[in-house]
Amino acid sequence: MSKSQQKSVEEILRLLEGIKEKKGEGGISTLPTRRPVDQEKAGAMLGDLEFRSDIAPFLESNPVAKLGFKLFEDDKLELVGIPTDKRTDSKKVEKLYEATPKFQGLRGLYFKDEASVDSDMEKNFLKNLQKYGMETPEFPEYGLATYAFMRDVLPPELTRRTIAHELAHAGMEYLVRNMDKFSEEDQGYIKSATMFGDRRSVPTEEKMIDRMEYETQTTEPSAKIDFEKSVDRVKKLTKNNPFVKYVENKTPEFIKNRVEQERPPFFTARMEGLYDIAEKELRKMNVPEKQGQLGFFDKVQRYFEGVF
């Protein structure tokens, strides 16, 4: 495991165990656990997992996202969990807010470089790290793929989908930066998925990745998020919740829009072209078609029952 991955593991462990640093602030694990934490055992468990198995259903049919994951494995991309449980300025409700399951609208962001953090929303999202005594990591060659990490009323599969989504952005960035090495036909696919005219287009790229997510949902059964279970989860976690309320009809509709995806129009041919390009790159990088590993989130849950 690389140094950057080890650092990420240690930071997550510190948050889960509530280790206090400079300001004496507890982390995510101020929620009680049902068994004592064995730090050495948990550290070894987390150290050899690299998230791979848990997000595998969201990667296996998406070579572009797998390309992003390969960048992470090679230390060319940093994958950063952003803790967002501390979102209130009121000291009176701070601990209650931190310990209460909640909804986070912003699920993740991809930054290709430091200069791309150019809005207050993006800067404030990264500043959540400082609330836990963590610094924004340095930007490696292909930047940061970030995802919100919190006590969530929505199912954890949505976080895994978000991770794959941001990895797909990193994979797209790789294809754009290396466009000159591809054939004219392949360059055409890349440009059509990332540009509008002669300019890079975020909306165009987002629509393409939405199409990829829909494809994953329809081809990988384990990547499909169960709507009924999601509704039951929200009902349970919003009971006596002062911050998130369950509203009949409206809340289920909201959840459905979050966990179920409609098929985006067009983009299928372009998506398939990108997949072919990414697959060829992965073979050059000696990435096998299947990678079986134990699951990060599943393993964490075994040791930290009740935290997620």
BALOBA-1460 file (C-alpha; in Angstrom, 3 decimals):
// residues 308
<rec num="1" residu="m" x="0.000" y="0.000" z="0.000"/>
<rec num="2" residu="s" x="1.303" y="3.464" z="-0.912"/>
<rec num="3" residu="k" x="2.135" y="6.195" z="1.610"/>
<rec num="4" residu="s" x="-0.807" y="8.343" z="0.522"/>
<rec num="5" residu="q" x="-3.228" y="5.427" z="0.880"/>
<rec num="6" residu="q" x="-1.776" y="4.591" z="4.313"/>
<rec num="7" residu="k" x="-2.282" y="8.216" z="5.332"/>
<rec num="8" residu="s" x="-5.925" y="8.083" z="4.216"/>
<rec num="9" residu="v" x="-6.430" y="4.890" z="6.212"/>
<rec num="10" residu="e" x="-4.909" y="6.435" z="9.330"/>
<rec num="11" residu="e" x="-7.084" y="9.535" z="9.012"/>
<rec num="12" residu="i" x="-10.259" y="7.475" z="8.669"/>
<rec num="13" residu="l" x="-9.228" y="5.371" z="11.662"/>
<rec num="14" residu="r" x="-8.622" y="8.503" z="13.699"/>
<rec num="15" residu="l" x="-12.050" y="9.834" z="12.811"/>
<rec num="16" residu="l" x="-13.747" y="6.548" z="13.605"/>
<rec num="17" residu="e" x="-12.048" y="6.241" z="16.982"/>
<rec num="18" residu="g" x="-12.537" y="9.866" z="17.985"/>
<rec num="19" residu="i" x="-8.831" y="10.455" z="18.587"/>
<rec num="20" residu="k" x="-8.448" y="14.070" z="19.616"/>
<rec num="21" residu="e" x="-5.790" y="16.315" z="18.184"/>
<rec num="22" residu="k" x="-4.957" y="20.000" z="18.361"/>
<rec num="23" residu="k" x="-8.343" y="21.390" z="19.284"/>
<rec num="24" residu="g" x="-9.495" y="18.419" z="21.311"/>
<rec num="25" residu="e" x="-12.366" y="17.775" z="18.930"/>
<rec num="26" residu="g" x="-13.811" y="14.285" z="18.617"/>
<rec num="27" residu="g" x="-14.376" y="12.757" z="15.223"/>
<rec num="28" residu="i" x="-17.083" y="10.741" z="13.568"/>
<rec num="29" residu="s" x="-16.841" y="8.015" z="16.190"/>
<rec num="30" residu="t" x="-18.413" y="10.104" z="18.929"/>
<rec num="31" residu="l" x="-21.231" y="7.718" z="18.076"/>
<rec num="32" residu="p" x="-20.940" y="4.795" z="20.520"/>
<rec num="33" residu="t" x="-19.807" y="1.453" z="19.141"/>
<rec num="34" residu="r" x="-20.987" y="-1.905" z="20.435"/>
<rec num="35" residu="r" x="-17.528" y="-3.371" z="20.843"/>
<rec num="36" residu="p" x="-14.124" y="-1.955" z="21.774"/>
<rec num="37" residu="v" x="-11.915" y="-0.914" z="18.883"/>
<rec num="38" residu="d" x="-8.693" y="-2.840" z="18.385"/>
<rec num="39" residu="q" x="-6.651" y="-0.174" z="16.593"/>
<rec num="40" residu="e" x="-3.800" y="-2.437" z="15.500"/>
<rec num="41" residu="k" x="-6.152" y="-5.075" z="14.161"/>
<rec num="42" residu="a" x="-8.384" y="-2.525" z="12.469"/>
<rec num="43" residu="g" x="-5.385" y="-0.754" z="10.944"/>
<rec num="44" residu="a" x="-4.096" y="-3.968" z="9.415"/>
<rec num="45" residu="m" x="-7.594" y="-4.771" z="8.189"/>
<rec num="46" residu="l" x="-8.007" y="-1.418" z="6.468"/>
<rec num="47" residu="g" x="-4.456" y="-1.297" z="5.156"/>
<rec num="48" residu="d" x="-4.786" y="-4.054" z="2.565"/>
<rec num="49" residu="l" x="-8.261" y="-3.330" z="1.234"/>
<rec num="50" residu="e" x="-7.996" y="-0.090" z="-0.799"/>
<rec num="51" residu="f" x="-11.766" y="0.233" z="-1.164"/>
<rec num="52" residu="r" x="-11.697" y="-2.023" z="-4.220"/>
<rec num="53" residu="s" x="-14.222" y="-4.722" z="-3.428"/>
<rec num="54" residu="d" x="-16.915" y="-2.438" z="-2.056"/>
<rec num="55" residu="i" x="-16.970" y="-0.233" z="-5.107"/>
<rec num="56" residu="a" x="-16.370" y="-3.141" z="-7.505"/>
<rec num="57" residu="p" x="-20.046" y="-3.345" z="-8.596"/>
<rec num="58" residu="f" x="-19.840" y="0.326" z="-9.581"/>
<rec num="59" residu="l" x="-16.547" y="-0.152" z="-11.451"/>
<rec num="60" residu="e" x="-16.683" y="-3.509" z="-13.210"/>
<rec num="61" residu="s" x="-18.789" y="-2.403" z="-16.178"/>
<rec num="62" residu="n" x="-17.212" y="1.065" z="-16.352"/>
<rec num="63" residu="p" x="-13.645" y="1.011" z="-17.724"/>
<rec num="64" residu="v" x="-13.392" y="4.806" z="-17.460"/>
<rec num="65" residu="a" x="-14.010" y="4.668" z="-13.692"/>
<rec num="66" residu="k" x="-11.579" y="1.744" z="-13.436"/>
<rec num="67" residu="l" x="-9.023" y="3.910" z="-15.201"/>
<rec num="68" residu="g" x="-9.544" y="6.526" z="-12.477"/>
<rec num="69" residu="f" x="-9.069" y="3.868" z="-9.812"/>
<rec num="70" residu="k" x="-5.829" y="2.789" z="-11.464"/>
<rec num="71" residu="l" x="-4.595" y="6.383" z="-11.204"/>
<rec num="72" residu="f" x="-5.401" y="6.232" z="-7.483"/>
<rec num="73" residu="e" x="-3.504" y="2.954" z="-7.094"/>
<rec num="74" residu="d" x="-0.499" y="4.477" z="-8.849"/>
<rec num="75" residu="d" x="-0.498" y="7.563" z="-6.578"/>
<rec num="76" residu="k" x="-1.420" y="9.809" z="-9.501"/>
<rec num="77" residu="l" x="-4.801" y="10.617" z="-7.955"/>
<rec num="78" residu="e" x="-5.833" y="11.182" z="-4.339"/>
<rec num="79" residu="l" x="-9.166" y="9.732" z="-3.181"/>
<rec num="80" residu="v" x="-10.363" y="11.830" z="-0.251"/>
<rec num="81" residu="g" x="-13.274" y="11.228" z="2.112"/>
<rec num="82" residu="i" x="-14.556" y="14.614" z="3.312"/>
<rec num="83" residu="p" x="-16.183" y="14.389" z="6.775"/>
<rec num="84" residu="t" x="-19.236" y="16.653" z="6.781"/>
<rec num="85" residu="d" x="-20.827" y="15.986" z="10.165"/>
<rec num="86" residu="k" x="-19.725" y="19.358" z="11.562"/>
<rec num="87" residu="r" x="-21.813" y="21.751" z="9.523"/>
<rec num="88" residu="t" x="-23.282" y="24.119" z="12.132"/>
<rec num="89" residu="d" x="-21.803" y="27.215" z="13.767"/>
<rec num="90" residu="s" x="-23.969" y="26.912" z="16.860"/>
<rec num="91" residu="k" x="-22.070" y="25.346" z="19.779"/>
<rec num="92" residu="k" x="-25.375" y="24.526" z="21.476"/>
<rec num="93" residu="v" x="-26.381" y="22.077" z="18.759"/>
<rec num="94" residu="e" x="-22.958" y="21.143" z="17.376"/>
<rec num="95" residu="k" x="-22.592" y="17.807" z="19.186"/>
<rec num="96" residu="l" x="-26.231" y="16.892" z="18.543"/>
<rec num="97" residu="y" x="-25.858" y="17.704" z="14.855"/>
<rec num="98" residu="e" x="-22.631" y="15.732" z="14.565"/>
<rec num="99" residu="a" x="-24.159" y="12.653" z="16.195"/>
<rec num="100" residu="t" x="-27.413" y="12.727" z="14.203"/>
<rec num="101" residu="p" x="-27.967" y="11.029" z="10.816"/>
<rec num="102" residu="k" x="-28.496" y="13.685" z="8.183"/>
<rec num="103" residu="f" x="-28.787" y="14.424" z="4.482"/>
<rec num="104" residu="q" x="-25.860" y="15.848" z="2.519"/>
<rec num="105" residu="g" x="-26.798" y="17.378" z="-0.804"/>
<rec num="106" residu="l" x="-23.233" y="17.665" z="-2.114"/>
<rec num="107" residu="r" x="-21.999" y="14.087" z="-2.403"/>
<rec num="108" residu="g" x="-18.632" y="14.553" z="-4.091"/>
<rec num="109" residu="l" x="-16.422" y="16.670" z="-6.362"/>
<rec num="110" residu="y" x="-13.494" y="16.063" z="-8.680"/>
<rec num="111" residu="f" x="-10.667" y="18.596" z="-8.829"/>
<rec num="112" residu="k" x="-8.180" y="18.053" z="-11.655"/>
<rec num="113" residu="d" x="-5.731" y="20.469" z="-10.022"/>
<rec num="114" residu="e" x="-5.512" y="23.067" z="-7.275"/>
<rec num="115" residu="a" x="-6.542" y="25.885" z="-9.623"/>
<rec num="116" residu="s" x="-9.871" y="24.137" z="-10.278"/>
<rec num="117" residu="v" x="-10.958" y="24.801" z="-6.669"/>
<rec num="118" residu="d" x="-12.337" y="28.150" z="-7.758"/>
<rec num="119" residu="s" x="-15.695" y="28.664" z="-6.033"/>
<rec num="120" residu="d" x="-16.711" y="29.310" z="-2.411"/>
<rec num="121" residu="m" x="-18.810" y="26.145" z="-2.445"/>
<rec num="122" residu="e" x="-15.804" y="24.028" z="-3.441"/>
<rec num="123" residu="k" x="-13.471" y="25.740" z="-0.984"/>
<rec num="124" residu="n" x="-15.949" y="25.325" z="1.889"/>
<rec num="125" residu="f" x="-16.403" y="21.648" z="1.038"/>
<rec num="126" residu="l" x="-12.672" y="21.023" z="1.401"/>
<rec num="127" residu="k" x="-12.525" y="23.150" z="4.568"/>
<rec num="128" residu="n" x="-14.554" y="20.453" z="6.317"/>
<rec num="129" residu="l" x="-11.259" y="18.579" z="6.653"/>
<rec num="130" residu="q" x="-9.889" y="21.331" z="8.908"/>
<rec num="131" residu="k" x="-12.780" y="20.881" z="11.329"/>
<rec num="132" residu="y" x="-11.284" y="17.488" z="12.123"/>
<rec num="133" residu="g" x="-7.671" y="18.628" z="12.290"/>
<rec num="134" residu="m" x="-6.913" y="17.384" z="8.775"/>
<rec num="135" residu="e" x="-5.234" y="19.345" z="6.013"/>
<rec num="136" residu="t" x="-6.227" y="19.369" z="2.360"/>
<rec num="137" residu="p" x="-3.851" y="16.862" z="0.744"/>
<rec num="138" residu="e" x="-1.396" y="17.874" z="-1.928"/>
<rec num="139" residu="f" x="-2.661" y="17.577" z="-5.478"/>
<rec num="140" residu="p" x="-0.967" y="14.728" z="-7.357"/>
<rec num="141" residu="e" x="-0.781" y="14.583" z="-11.150"/>
<rec num="142" residu="y" x="-4.504" y="13.933" z="-11.666"/>
<rec num="143" residu="g" x="-5.845" y="15.855" z="-8.682"/>
<rec num="144" residu="l" x="-8.387" y="14.913" z="-6.025"/>
<rec num="145" residu="a" x="-11.501" y="12.734" z="-6.235"/>
<rec num="146" residu="t" x="-13.564" y="13.595" z="-3.152"/>
<rec num="147" residu="y" x="-16.716" y="12.211" z="-1.555"/>
<rec num="148" residu="a" x="-18.781" y="13.235" z="1.467"/>
<rec num="149" residu="f" x="-18.309" y="11.007" z="4.539"/>
<rec num="150" residu="m" x="-20.952" y="11.327" z="7.260"/>
<rec num="151" residu="r" x="-23.748" y="9.783" z="9.308"/>
<rec num="152" residu="d" x="-26.100" y="9.519" z="6.365"/>
<rec num="153" residu="v" x="-29.843" y="8.905" z="6.230"/>
<rec num="154" residu="l" x="-29.359" y="7.592" z="2.694"/>
<rec num="155" residu="p" x="-27.846" y="4.130" z="2.067"/>
<rec num="156" residu="p" x="-24.040" y="3.671" z="1.964"/>
<rec num="157" residu="e" x="-24.313" y="2.365" z="-1.607"/>
<rec num="158" residu="l" x="-24.944" y="5.956" z="-2.673"/>
<rec num="159" residu="t" x="-21.511" y="6.913" z="-1.328"/>
<rec num="160" residu="r" x="-19.936" y="4.053" z="-3.265"/>
<rec num="161" residu="r" x="-21.689" y="5.224" z="-6.416"/>
<rec num="162" residu="t" x="-20.358" y="8.722" z="-5.761"/>
<rec num="163" residu="i" x="-16.798" y="7.409" z="-5.441"/>
<rec num="164" residu="a" x="-17.127" y="5.640" z="-8.808"/>
<rec num="165" residu="h" x="-18.611" y="8.818" z="-10.318"/>
<rec num="166" residu="e" x="-15.655" y="10.954" z="-9.235"/>
<rec num="167" residu="l" x="-13.203" y="8.265" z="-10.352"/>
<rec num="168" residu="a" x="-14.871" y="8.366" z="-13.772"/>
<rec num="169" residu="h" x="-14.151" y="12.107" z="-13.930"/>
<rec num="170" residu="a" x="-10.498" y="11.324" z="-13.214"/>
<rec num="171" residu="g" x="-10.530" y="8.682" z="-15.937"/>
<rec num="172" residu="m" x="-11.965" y="11.220" z="-18.379"/>
<rec num="173" residu="e" x="-9.255" y="13.687" z="-17.392"/>
<rec num="174" residu="y" x="-6.632" y="11.050" z="-18.218"/>
<rec num="175" residu="l" x="-8.145" y="10.517" z="-21.674"/>
<rec num="176" residu="v" x="-8.240" y="14.265" z="-22.373"/>
<rec num="177" residu="r" x="-4.668" y="14.891" z="-21.269"/>
<rec num="178" residu="n" x="-3.372" y="11.991" z="-23.336"/>
<rec num="179" residu="m" x="-5.547" y="12.647" z="-26.366"/>
<rec num="180" residu="d" x="-2.596" y="13.057" z="-28.748"/>
<rec num="181" residu="k" x="-1.607" y="9.418" z="-28.290"/>
<rec num="182" residu="f" x="-4.949" y="8.162" z="-29.625"/>
<rec num="183" residu="s" x="-6.228" y="7.726" z="-33.164"/>
<rec num="184" residu="e" x="-8.348" y="10.422" z="-34.789"/>
<rec num="185" residu="e" x="-11.428" y="8.260" z="-34.309"/>
<rec num="186" residu="d" x="-10.706" y="7.833" z="-30.606"/>
<rec num="187" residu="q" x="-9.991" y="11.530" z="-30.248"/>
<rec num="188" residu="g" x="-13.423" y="12.188" z="-31.705"/>
<rec num="189" residu="y" x="-15.073" y="10.071" z="-29.008"/>
<rec num="190" residu="i" x="-13.142" y="11.836" z="-26.259"/>
<rec num="191" residu="k" x="-13.933" y="15.312" z="-27.578"/>
<rec num="192" residu="s" x="-17.634" y="14.518" z="-28.007"/>
<rec num="193" residu="a" x="-17.826" y="13.374" z="-24.377"/>
<rec num="194" residu="t" x="-15.933" y="16.250" z="-22.791"/>
<rec num="195" residu="m" x="-16.274" y="19.301" z="-25.016"/>
<rec num="196" residu="f" x="-18.822" y="21.651" z="-26.514"/>
<rec num="197" residu="g" x="-17.304" y="23.115" z="-29.625"/>
<rec num="198" residu="d" x="-13.640" y="23.786" z="-28.869"/>
<rec num="199" residu="r" x="-14.101" y="24.210" z="-25.120"/>
<rec num="200" residu="r" x="-14.154" y="21.736" z="-22.254"/>
<rec num="201" residu="s" x="-17.770" y="21.315" z="-21.139"/>
<rec num="202" residu="v" x="-18.622" y="20.197" z="-17.596"/>
<rec num="203" residu="p" x="-22.351" y="19.655" z="-18.431"/>
<rec num="204" residu="t" x="-21.445" y="17.452" z="-21.404"/>
<rec num="205" residu="e" x="-19.075" y="15.379" z="-19.281"/>
<rec num="206" residu="e" x="-21.629" y="15.073" z="-16.475"/>
<rec num="207" residu="k" x="-24.265" y="13.794" z="-18.900"/>
<rec num="208" residu="m" x="-21.801" y="11.233" z="-20.204"/>
<rec num="209" residu="i" x="-20.977" y="9.975" z="-16.714"/>
<rec num="210" residu="d" x="-24.701" y="9.869" z="-15.873"/>
<rec num="211" residu="r" x="-25.091" y="7.602" z="-18.899"/>
<rec num="212" residu="m" x="-22.285" y="5.419" z="-17.560"/>
<rec num="213" residu="e" x="-23.971" y="5.220" z="-14.154"/>
<rec num="214" residu="y" x="-27.238" y="4.139" z="-15.763"/>
<rec num="215" residu="e" x="-25.388" y="1.453" z="-17.695"/>
<rec num="216" residu="t" x="-23.800" y="0.191" z="-14.474"/>
<rec num="217" residu="q" x="-27.166" y="0.132" z="-12.725"/>
<rec num="218" residu="t" x="-28.731" y="-1.974" z="-15.490"/>
<rec num="219" residu="t" x="-25.822" y="-4.392" z="-16.018"/>
<rec num="220" residu="e" x="-24.585" y="-4.924" z="-12.458"/>
<rec num="221" residu="p" x="-27.385" y="-6.163" z="-10.138"/>
<rec num="222" residu="s" x="-25.311" y="-5.485" z="-7.009"/>
<rec num="223" residu="a" x="-24.925" y="-1.841" z="-8.071"/>
<rec num="224" residu="k" x="-28.680" y="-1.263" z="-8.080"/>
<rec num="225" residu="i" x="-29.799" y="0.478" z="-4.882"/>
<rec num="226" residu="d" x="-32.961" y="-0.982" z="-3.344"/>
<rec num="227" residu="f" x="-35.631" y="1.728" z="-3.206"/>
<rec num="228" residu="e" x="-37.866" y="0.105" z="-0.580"/>
<rec num="229" residu="k" x="-34.949" y="-0.568" z="1.763"/>
<rec num="230" residu="s" x="-33.786" y="3.002" z="1.281"/>
<rec num="231" residu="v" x="-37.205" y="4.328" z="2.285"/>
<rec num="232" residu="d" x="-37.262" y="2.074" z="5.368"/>
<rec num="233" residu="r" x="-33.797" y="3.296" z="6.321"/>
<rec num="234" residu="v" x="-34.802" y="6.949" z="6.064"/>
<rec num="235" residu="k" x="-37.979" y="6.330" z="8.089"/>
<rec num="236" residu="k" x="-35.932" y="4.753" z="10.848"/>
<rec num="237" residu="l" x="-33.162" y="7.361" z="10.911"/>
<rec num="238" residu="t" x="-35.498" y="10.368" z="10.777"/>
<rec num="239" residu="k" x="-37.615" y="9.259" z="13.721"/>
<rec num="240" residu="n" x="-37.219" y="11.946" z="16.420"/>
<rec num="241" residu="n" x="-34.571" y="13.530" z="14.210"/>
<rec num="242" residu="p" x="-34.475" y="17.337" z="14.759"/>
<rec num="243" residu="f" x="-32.663" y="17.997" z="11.479"/>
<rec num="244" residu="v" x="-34.277" y="15.711" z="8.892"/>
<rec num="245" residu="k" x="-38.004" y="14.959" z="8.688"/>
<rec num="246" residu="y" x="-39.837" y="12.226" z="6.828"/>
<rec num="247" residu="v" x="-42.766" y="13.599" z="4.827"/>
<rec num="248" residu="e" x="-45.243" y="11.128" z="3.365"/>
<rec num="249" residu="n" x="-45.187" y="10.972" z="-0.436"/>
<rec num="250" residu="k" x="-42.614" y="13.753" z="-0.797"/>
<rec num="251" residu="t" x="-39.735" y="11.963" z="0.946"/>
<rec num="252" residu="p" x="-40.153" y="8.674" z="-0.999"/>
<rec num="253" residu="e" x="-40.249" y="10.643" z="-4.242"/>
<rec num="254" residu="f" x="-37.082" y="12.466" z="-3.234"/>
<rec num="255" residu="i" x="-35.359" y="9.172" z="-2.359"/>
<rec num="256" residu="k" x="-36.428" y="7.604" z="-5.642"/>
<rec num="257" residu="n" x="-34.832" y="10.455" z="-7.571"/>
<rec num="258" residu="r" x="-31.638" y="9.887" z="-5.616"/>
<rec num="259" residu="v" x="-31.274" y="6.098" z="-5.820"/>
<rec num="260" residu="e" x="-32.947" y="5.274" z="-9.137"/>
<rec num="261" residu="q" x="-31.619" y="6.651" z="-12.396"/>
<rec num="262" residu="e" x="-33.447" y="7.236" z="-15.638"/>
<rec num="263" residu="r" x="-31.789" y="6.413" z="-18.927"/>
<rec num="264" residu="p" x="-30.208" y="9.590" z="-20.291"/>
<rec num="265" residu="p" x="-30.994" y="10.188" z="-23.978"/>
<rec num="266" residu="f" x="-28.288" y="9.733" z="-26.608"/>
<rec num="267" residu="f" x="-24.629" y="9.204" z="-25.565"/>
<rec num="268" residu="t" x="-24.715" y="5.399" z="-25.914"/>
<rec num="269" residu="a" x="-22.403" y="5.187" z="-28.948"/>
<rec num="270" residu="r" x="-20.003" y="7.730" z="-27.436"/>
<rec num="271" residu="m" x="-19.999" y="5.852" z="-24.129"/>
<rec num="272" residu="e" x="-19.174" y="2.566" z="-25.855"/>
<rec num="273" residu="g" x="-16.381" y="4.272" z="-27.767"/>
<rec num="274" residu="l" x="-14.904" y="5.655" z="-24.534"/>
<rec num="275" residu="y" x="-15.181" y="2.242" z="-22.903"/>
<rec num="276" residu="d" x="-13.179" y="0.674" z="-25.747"/>
<rec num="277" residu="i" x="-10.474" y="3.335" z="-25.419"/>
<rec num="278" residu="a" x="-10.285" y="2.973" z="-21.626"/>
<rec num="279" residu="e" x="-10.175" y="-0.833" z="-21.848"/>
<rec num="280" residu="k" x="-7.197" y="-0.681" z="-24.191"/>
<rec num="281" residu="e" x="-5.401" y="1.661" z="-21.790"/>
<rec num="282" residu="l" x="-6.132" y="-0.622" z="-18.840"/>
<rec num="283" residu="r" x="-4.687" y="-3.616" z="-20.695"/>
<rec num="284" residu="k" x="-1.523" y="-1.604" z="-21.368"/>
<rec num="285" residu="m" x="-1.358" y="-0.925" z="-17.621"/>
<rec num="286" residu="n" x="-1.727" y="-4.677" z="-16.917"/>
<rec num="287" residu="v" x="-5.035" y="-4.204" z="-15.093"/>
<rec num="288" residu="p" x="-6.980" y="-7.497" z="-15.066"/>
<rec num="289" residu="e" x="-10.650" y="-7.494" z="-15.999"/>
<rec num="290" residu="k" x="-11.673" y="-8.643" z="-12.524"/>
<rec num="291" residu="q" x="-10.043" y="-7.810" z="-9.192"/>
<rec num="292" residu="g" x="-11.375" y="-9.646" z="-6.179"/>
<rec num="293" residu="q" x="-10.633" y="-8.149" z="-2.769"/>
<rec num="294" residu="l" x="-12.293" y="-8.010" z="0.596"/>
<rec num="295" residu="g" x="-14.658" y="-5.093" z="1.074"/>
<rec num="296" residu="f" x="-13.530" y="-1.945" z="2.877"/>
<rec num="297" residu="f" x="-16.925" y="-0.727" z="4.073"/>
<rec num="298" residu="d" x="-18.133" y="-4.238" z="4.932"/>
<rec num="299" residu="k" x="-14.988" y="-4.891" z="6.967"/>
<rec num="300" residu="v" x="-15.258" y="-1.535" z="8.723"/>
<rec num="301" residu="q" x="-18.854" y="-2.299" z="9.701"/>
<rec num="302" residu="r" x="-17.793" y="-5.547" z="11.330"/>
<rec num="303" residu="y" x="-15.425" y="-3.670" z="13.626"/>
<rec num="304" residu="f" x="-17.361" y="-0.456" z="14.098"/>
<rec num="305" residu="e" x="-20.951" y="-1.616" z="14.391"/>
<rec num="306" residu="g" x="-23.446" y="1.199" z="14.373"/>
<rec num="307" residu="v" x="-21.070" y="3.868" z="13.041"/>
<rec num="308" residu="f" x="-22.330" y="3.747" z="9.474"/>
